[in-house]
Amino acid sequence: MPYINLKLVGKLTKEQKNEIAKQFSETLLKVANKPKDHTYLVIDEVSGENWAVGEKLFA
């Protein structure tokens, strides 16, 4: 059972999230022979004020 946790700064549309889920599940099916209905994906949308690189926040 693959579990993917995608973290990103900002927001995605529902359509973008659907496409990401489709692409991840298709890739795992093709490359690792994992059934799509066994692939779990969590998308964490993080505010830029809560994510930094070095000393600099994204927002």
TIRO-2110 file (N, C-alpha, C; in Angstrom, 1 decimal):
// TIRO-2110
0.8, -1.2, 0.0, N, 1, A
0.0, 0.0, 0.0, CA, 1, A
0.9, 1.2, 0.0, C, 1, A
1.0, 1.9, -1.1, N, 2, A
1.8, 3.2, -1.2, CA, 2, A
1.1, 4.3, -0.4, C, 2, A
1.8, 5.1, 0.3, N, 3, A
1.3, 6.3, 0.9, CA, 3, A
2.2, 7.4, 0.5, C, 3, A
1.6, 8.5, 0.0, N, 4, A
2.3, 9.6, -0.5, CA, 4, A
1.8, 10.8, 0.3, C, 4, A
2.8, 11.6, 0.8, N, 5, A
2.4, 12.9, 1.5, CA, 5, A
3.1, 14.0, 0.8, C, 5, A
2.3, 14.8, 0.0, N, 6, A
2.8, 15.9, -0.8, CA, 6, A
2.6, 17.2, 0.0, C, 6, A
3.7, 17.9, 0.3, N, 7, A
3.6, 19.2, 0.9, CA, 7, A
4.0, 20.2, 0.0, C, 7, A
3.3, 21.3, -0.1, N, 8, A
3.6, 22.4, -1.0, CA, 8, A
3.2, 23.7, -0.4, C, 8, A
3.8, 24.8, -0.8, N, 9, A
3.5, 26.1, -0.4, CA, 9, A
2.4, 26.6, -1.3, C, 9, A
1.3, 27.1, -0.7, N, 10, A
0.2, 27.6, -1.5, CA, 10, A
-1.0, 26.7, -1.6, C, 10, A
-1.9, 27.1, -2.5, N, 11, A
-3.1, 26.4, -2.7, CA, 11, A
-3.2, 25.8, -4.1, C, 11, A
-3.8, 24.7, -4.3, N, 12, A
-4.1, 24.1, -5.6, CA, 12, A
-5.6, 24.1, -5.8, C, 12, A
-6.0, 24.0, -7.0, N, 13, A
-7.5, 23.9, -7.3, CA, 13, A
-7.8, 22.4, -7.2, C, 13, A
-9.1, 22.2, -7.1, N, 14, A
-9.6, 20.8, -7.0, CA, 14, A
-9.1, 20.0, -8.3, C, 14, A
-9.2, 20.7, -9.4, N, 15, A
-8.8, 20.0, -10.7, CA, 15, A
-7.3, 19.6, -10.6, C, 15, A
-6.5, 20.5, -10.1, N, 16, A
-5.0, 20.2, -10.0, CA, 16, A
-4.8, 19.0, -9.1, C, 16, A
-5.5, 19.0, -8.0, N, 17, A
-5.4, 17.9, -7.0, CA, 17, A
-5.8, 16.6, -7.6, C, 17, A
-6.9, 16.6, -8.4, N, 18, A
-7.4, 15.4, -9.1, CA, 18, A
-6.3, 14.9, -10.1, C, 18, A
-5.7, 15.8, -10.8, N, 19, A
-4.7, 15.4, -11.8, CA, 19, A
-3.4, 14.9, -11.1, C, 19, A
-3.0, 15.5, -10.0, N, 20, A
-1.9, 15.0, -9.3, CA, 20, A
-2.2, 13.6, -8.8, C, 20, A
-3.3, 13.4, -8.2, N, 21, A
-3.7, 12.0, -7.7, CA, 21, A
-3.7, 11.0, -8.8, C, 21, A
-4.2, 11.4, -10.0, N, 22, A
-4.2, 10.5, -11.1, CA, 22, A
-2.8, 10.2, -11.6, C, 22, A
-2.0, 11.2, -11.7, N, 23, A
-0.6, 11.0, -12.2, CA, 23, A
0.2, 10.1, -11.2, C, 23, A
0.1, 10.4, -9.9, N, 24, A
0.8, 9.6, -8.9, CA, 24, A
0.3, 8.1, -9.0, C, 24, A
-1.0, 7.9, -9.0, N, 25, A
-1.5, 6.5, -9.0, CA, 25, A
-1.1, 5.8, -10.3, C, 25, A
-1.2, 6.5, -11.4, N, 26, A
-0.8, 5.8, -12.7, CA, 26, A
0.7, 5.5, -12.7, C, 26, A
1.5, 6.3, -12.2, N, 27, A
2.9, 6.1, -12.1, CA, 27, A
3.3, 4.9, -11.2, C, 27, A
2.6, 4.8, -10.1, N, 28, A
2.9, 3.7, -9.2, CA, 28, A
2.3, 2.4, -9.8, C, 28, A
1.3, 2.4, -10.5, N, 29, A
0.7, 1.2, -11.2, CA, 29, A
1.7, 0.8, -12.3, C, 29, A
2.2, 1.7, -13.1, N, 30, A
3.1, 1.4, -14.2, CA, 30, A
4.5, 0.9, -13.7, C, 30, A
5.1, 1.7, -12.7, N, 31, A
6.4, 1.4, -12.3, CA, 31, A
6.5, 0.3, -11.3, C, 31, A
5.6, 0.3, -10.3, N, 32, A
5.7, -0.6, -9.2, CA, 32, A
4.6, -1.7, -9.1, C, 32, A
3.8, -1.7, -10.1, N, 33, A
2.7, -2.6, -10.2, CA, 33, A
1.8, -2.6, -9.0, C, 33, A
1.5, -1.3, -8.5, N, 34, A
0.6, -1.2, -7.3, CA, 34, A
-0.7, -0.7, -7.8, C, 34, A
-1.8, -1.4, -7.4, N, 35, A
-3.1, -1.0, -7.9, CA, 35, A
-3.5, 0.4, -7.4, C, 35, A
-4.2, 1.1, -8.3, N, 36, A
-4.6, 2.5, -8.0, CA, 36, A
-5.4, 2.6, -6.7, C, 36, A
-6.3, 1.6, -6.5, N, 37, A
-7.1, 1.7, -5.3, CA, 37, A
-6.4, 1.3, -4.0, C, 37, A
-5.1, 1.1, -4.1, N, 38, A
-4.3, 0.8, -2.9, CA, 38, A
-3.3, 2.0, -2.7, C, 38, A
-3.4, 3.0, -3.5, N, 39, A
-2.5, 4.2, -3.4, CA, 39, A
-3.2, 5.3, -2.6, C, 39, A
-2.5, 5.7, -1.5, N, 40, A
-3.1, 6.8, -0.7, CA, 40, A
-2.2, 8.1, -0.9, C, 40, A
-2.9, 9.2, -1.1, N, 41, A
-2.2, 10.5, -1.2, CA, 41, A
-2.8, 11.5, -0.3, C, 41, A
-2.0, 12.2, 0.4, N, 42, A
-2.4, 13.3, 1.3, CA, 42, A
-1.7, 14.6, 0.7, C, 42, A
-2.5, 15.6, 0.5, N, 43, A
-1.9, 16.9, 0.0, CA, 43, A
-2.0, 17.9, 1.1, C, 43, A
-0.8, 18.3, 1.6, N, 44, A
-0.8, 19.4, 2.6, CA, 44, A
-0.4, 20.7, 2.0, C, 44, A
-1.4, 21.6, 2.0, N, 45, A
-1.1, 22.9, 1.5, CA, 45, A
-0.7, 23.8, 2.7, C, 45, A
0.5, 24.3, 2.6, N, 46, A
1.1, 25.1, 3.7, CA, 46, A
1.2, 26.5, 3.3, C, 46, A
0.7, 27.4, 4.2, N, 47, A
0.9, 28.8, 4.0, CA, 47, A
2.3, 29.2, 4.0, C, 47, A
2.7, 30.1, 3.1, N, 48, A
4.1, 30.6, 3.0, CA, 48, A
4.6, 31.2, 4.2, C, 48, A
3.8, 31.7, 5.1, N, 49, A
4.3, 32.2, 6.4, CA, 49, A
4.6, 31.1, 7.4, C, 49, A
4.3, 29.9, 7.0, N, 50, A
4.6, 28.7, 7.9, CA, 50, A
5.7, 27.8, 7.3, C, 50, A
6.4, 28.3, 6.2, N, 51, A
7.4, 27.5, 5.6, CA, 51, A
8.6, 28.4, 5.2, C, 51, A
9.8, 28.0, 5.5, N, 52, A
11.0, 28.8, 5.3, CA, 52, A
12.1, 28.0, 4.6, C, 52, A
12.9, 28.7, 3.9, N, 53, A
14.2, 28.1, 3.4, CA, 53, A
15.3, 29.0, 4.1, C, 53, A
16.1, 28.3, 4.9, N, 54, A
17.1, 29.1, 5.7, CA, 54, A
16.4, 30.0, 6.6, C, 54, A
16.7, 31.3, 6.5, N, 55, A
16.1, 32.3, 7.3, CA, 55, A
14.9, 33.0, 6.7, C, 55, A
14.6, 32.7, 5.5, N, 56, A
13.6, 33.4, 4.7, CA, 56, A
12.3, 32.6, 4.6, C, 56, A
11.2, 33.3, 5.1, N, 57, A
9.8, 32.7, 4.9, CA, 57, A
9.4, 32.9, 3.4, C, 57, A
8.5, 32.0, 2.9, N, 58, A
8.0, 32.1, 1.6, CA, 58, A
7.1, 33.3, 1.4, C, 58, A
6.4, 33.7, 2.5, N, 59, A
5.5, 34.9, 2.4, CA, 59, A
5.9, 35.9, 3.4, C, 59, A
END
